[in-house]
C-alpha cells in the first residue's frame, strides 16, 4: 500500500524513475480498488451516463452504460497512472513519449464503436470491411504486449539520463 500512496503523492510527477516494485504494486492496488468500485456500482446501481440516443448507441438497440463510481475513480487516477508509467519507462531508459505512441496505436481499434455510423449496413452484407480493423486490433495487441514487456523489465542498475537509481533497484 505504501507504493500506491507514494504514487499518489507524486500525482503528476513525470520526471525521475519508478522501480518495478513501485509500478506493479501501484498497478495491483489500482486494479483492486477498481474492482471494489465496480462492485459498489453494482450494489448501488450507480449508473453514469447512458449512450442511448446519442452518438455511441448502436442501431440494433445495444447501449453502453458507464459506471459512475468506477469512472470517477479512473478519472481521478488517470494522471498518476500516466506519471508512474512514464517514470517506469524512464527506469528502463525509455522516453516517456512512448506513451503517446502506444496510446495512438492501441486506441485505433476503438473505431469499432463508431462503425455502425460510418458504414450503414443494409441487407445481407459480408464483413469484409472489418478486415482492416481486425488487423489494427492485432497490431494493437502486439503493441500492448510490447509495452507490458518494457514495464516488466528490471530498471537500469546505474544512474541513467532520467535520474538516479530508485532505492528498490539497488
N, C-alpha and C positions, 0 to 999 in steps of 0.2 A: 504494500500500500504506500510505502514511503516513496517509491519511484513514481507512482501515479500522482501523488501530491507534488513531487519535485517538478514534474512536467507542468502541472497547473501553475506552479509558482513562476515558471518560465513561460507564461502564457503565449507570448508572441516573440520569443527569442529564437531567431533563425540563424544566429551566429554560434560558432562553437561546435562541440561534438557531444553526442549522446552514446553511451555504451550500449552494447547489445542487450544487457540485462535491463537497463532503463527503458529502452524501446519496447521490448517484449513484455515486461511487467506492466507497463502502461497499456499496451495493447490488450493484455489479458483482463485487467480490471475494467477497461473501457468496454470490452465485449460483455463482461458480466453485468455491468451497470446498464448497458443497452438491453440486455435480456430482461433485467428487472424492470426497466422502463416499459418494455413491450408487454410484460405480464401485467403491470399496473394499467396500461392502456386497455388491455383486455378486461380486467376486473372492473374498471370504472367506465368502460365503454367511452373512453376519451378520444373521440374522433376529431381529427383536424379537418381540413377542407376536403370536400369530395370533388372529383373531377367531372361528375355527371353534368352534362350540359355545357361544359367548356372544352377547351382545346383537346385535352387528353382523353375525353370519353370516346370509347370505341362505338362505331355504328351498330354493332351487334348487341349493345346493351351492357357490355362489360364495363365496370367502372373501377377506378383505383381510389382507395380511401387511405389517407395518411393518418398515422397515429400521432396525436398531439404531444404526449409526454416524450415519446421516443424522438420525435422530430425536434422538439425544443432542446433535449439533451444533446442530440447530434449537432445541432446548430451551435450550441454553446462550446462544444469540444472540437469544432472544425479547425479553428486556428491553432490550438495547442497540438492537435494531431498532425497538421501540416508541419508545424515547427519541429516536433520530435522526429518526424520522418526526414526533414532537411538535416537536422543535426546528426541523425544516424547515417545518412548518406555522406556527410562530412567525415564521419568517423572512419568510413571505408575509403576516403579520398575522392569521393564523387561530388560533383557540384549539385547544389540544391535545385538548379534549373532543370534537372532531370525530372523533377516532379511535374513540371508543366508539360514536358514531352509525354510522360506516361499518362497524364490526365487527358490530353488530347487524343491519344491513341485509344485508351480504354473507354472513353466516352463515345466513341464513334458508333458502337452497336446500339446506342440508345435511339438511333434513328427508327428502330422498330416501333417505338411509342408513337411516332408521327406517321408511320407508313400508311395507315388507313386514310389519312388526309392527303397524302402525297399522291398515292396511286389508288384511285377509286376502283374497287373490284366489282364488276357486274357480270353475272352469269358464271359459267364454269371457265375459270382462267387458271392456267398452270401456275406453279410457284417459281418459275424460272427467274423472275425478277428479284427473288430473295437471295440468289447465289452470291452476288457481291456483298450483301450484308452478312451472310454466313462466313465469307472469307474474312471480312472485317472482325467478326466475332472471334474467329480462330486466332487472328493476329493479336487481338486484344488479350486473349487468354495467354498466349505465349509471352506477351509483354508483362502481364501481371505476374506470371511465374518468374520472369527475369527480375522484376523489382523485388519480389519476395526473397529470391536468392541473394540479391545485393544486401537486403536488410538483415538476412540471416548470417551473413559473413561476419567474422571477427573483425574488429577495427584494427587500424594500423597500430602496431605496438609502440611506435615512436611518434613524436610530435609531427604533425603534417601542416599543410598550408592553412588549415582551418582551426588550428589551436593545439593545446597540449592534450595528451592522452587522458581520457576520463579515468578516474580512480579505479573503476571496476576492471579496466583493461590491463592494469599493471599486474 
